[in-house]
């Protein structure tokens, strides 16, 4: 299972690789990503954390950094419990 701080750092790195720079934004500010960026970010997160998101995530997308981090943390916890 990944620690919350590690998840946060890796998500920030992946977002920056996709042109989303958080900088001075709050973790509650909207990420404001277009559909291609969202898919790229989700695929990168799946690869980085060896997880797989449910397709329903594409319908109900996390809107903020905090929501995205929570989704990743919950998914990694599920994988950890399964193993």
N, C-alpha and C positions, 0 to 999 in steps of 0.2 A: 504494500500500500504506500502511496506517495504522501508526503507531508504537505500541508496546505501551502507553506512557503515555497516549496519546490514547484508545486502546481502553478502557483501565481507567477513565478519567474518564467517558467516554460511557456505559459500562455502569453505573457507579455512578449517573449521572444518570437513566438509564432505570429502574433498580431503584427509586430514590427516587420517581420519578413513579408507580410502581406500588405504593408503600407498603412497600417493603423498604429499611430503613435499616441500613446496615452498621455505622456507628458504630465501636464498639470491637471488633467481631468480627474474627477472623483470616480471611485469604483462604481458609483451609481449613475454616472452619465451614460447616455446612449452610445453604443459603439458605432451606429450608423454605417453599416456595411451593405454593399450591394450583394446580389444573389451569388455572383461568381466568387466574391471574396469570402462570403459565408461558407460556401462549399469547400473552398480551398483551406480555410481555417479548420473546419470540422475534420477534413481528411488528414490534415497535418496533426491535429490533436489525437486522432485515432492512431496514427502511426507512432507518434511520440510516446503515448501512454499504453499502447497495445490494448486498446479498448475498441468497442464498436457501439456507435450511437444508434438508437432506434430511429427508424425513418420518420417517426412522428416529430422528432426534433426539428425537421425541416419545415414543419407546419407551425410549431410553436417555438420559434427561435428565441434564445436568450437575448435580451435587449441591452443588457449592461455587462460590464466586466465581471461584476460580482455574481450575476446569474450564470454566466458562462463558467466561471471558476467553480461554482456550486455544482453545476451539471457534471463537470469533469471529475470533481472530487467524489460525488455520489457514484458515478460509473466505475471509478477505480476501486471504490470500497466494495461494490457489488462483485467485481472480478476477484478481489482479494478474498472475500467470503466464500466464493465458489471454489476457490483452490484450497 
